[in-house]
Amino acid sequence: MGILDAPPQAIEERFGRQLGRPVRLVERKLAGEGLSDETGVLVLDDDGELRKVVVRLFRPGAMARHEVDPRRLHRLLVALTATPVPVPQPLWFDADRSLFGESYSVVAWVPGIAVVPWSPEGRKYLAEVGRGPIGEDFCRILAEIHAIDQHTADVGFLGVPPAGTAFAEAEIAQLEDYLRRVADEPEPIIVDGLGWLRANVPASERIGLVHGDYRTGNVLFGDDRVNAVIDWEFARLGDPLYDVGWVCCPSNRVDSDLVCMILPQEEFLARYERHAGCRVDRDALHFWITFHQVRHAVMWLDAGKKVRDGQIDDLRLARMHYTMPTMRAMVADCLAYT
Amino acid sequence: MISPAQMLLAIRKELTTSVLPAITDDRARSSVIATVGILGVLALQVREDDAWLADSVRVLSAGVRRWPVEVPDEVADVRQYRRQLLAAITELIRRIWDGEADSALLPDIRGVLHADLELQLKRTR
């Protein structure tokens, strides 16, 4: 059961009720970007006007699902519409599974290019646009996200961590628990990484909104600007360096000199610092880069386990299983293994 | 671990259910159909290559014998023995970071794990 399986009449009835007027389903297709959730683009005839919406179906078995609350995600998007951060307009969240088999959310479709950053054409595109205003937007918008907190927007429901080391310590504890659940084999390098993280926790200098998966693959690009930031399911209030570390993470650049394939690291950091009005502590940055590299490796284990157990049959997740040695090597590099 | 046969069958299923229905070119369709058939046969013949495990076990056990851990008894199943060695190393690393073992061991442990990692990487490149 999925977006393509629901009877058109049922979609028209439910969507019409949510929108407060009758609509007719003209077209629907799956989008290719989502890794484990299902995303579909539906075209509706809304009183003679064609209207595109994006439906996201939340699969319970998706990777790192313990970090995701679909209802909270919708509420966050509603809160963000009152901020400068460009997001798709949220329309509704429906916990009723009878239509598509799972709960789902609906947002307005946003025009723009979605890039697969590690594809040859994606890398070429990002390296080119990074030199122009889009590269600047990528840095500025991240700083704008981090300027949001419970005082400036209705995001307090995400939970405000105390100042100091509490946020990082809670993230490590969650990661340790995640590893216990998904590792079938002993993972000494990952455990070494977690031990190093425990011993090197930096105090958070700021607490703000954190996107949780900010990278060029989660941005919709217009001709000369970023049209929208998408995929907010890992958002939380916490240390902004969580996002900065993820942007700079080796697994987001592979063998490229450019972070997220878009900008040289020091240029990205300099632009981010200028927009955020504060300096990025390089030791703390190394902590968060290492954190994400370890987290990523654990997510890869999760992906392999789900494929092996038959919970998911997505070949892209299966591919992750086969690249586990590379993920371990990236953790080892962060810890300066020789 | 995902077995090679399980993976080949998963690829076969993906080609059949997702790729083939989207292809309209006759030549491309016939190639995919042939691939599906070949993968079905290979799934019956393929098995995991365990040859590298002997080198891995040699590297890991040499390290473990130098460190203050209970050395696991060698067992005939090399994969199982490797798992036991990794478990012993993992436990030692935990103890080091918990302050219960000498942190000066860490560079040597990392050197051994790095050598084992190189063996893993050789299988993927």
Interface residues (C-beta under 8 A of the other chain):
Chain A: D184 E185 P186 E187 P188 I189 V191 D192 L194 G195 W196 R198 A199 G304 V307 R308 D313 L315 A318 H321 Y322 T323 M324 P325 T326 R328 A329 A332 L335 Y337 T338
Chain B: M1 I2 Q6 M7 A10 I11 K13 E14 R83 L86 A87 I89 T90 I93 R94 I96 W97 D98 L106 P107 I109 R110 G111 L113 H114 L117 Q120 L121 R123 T124
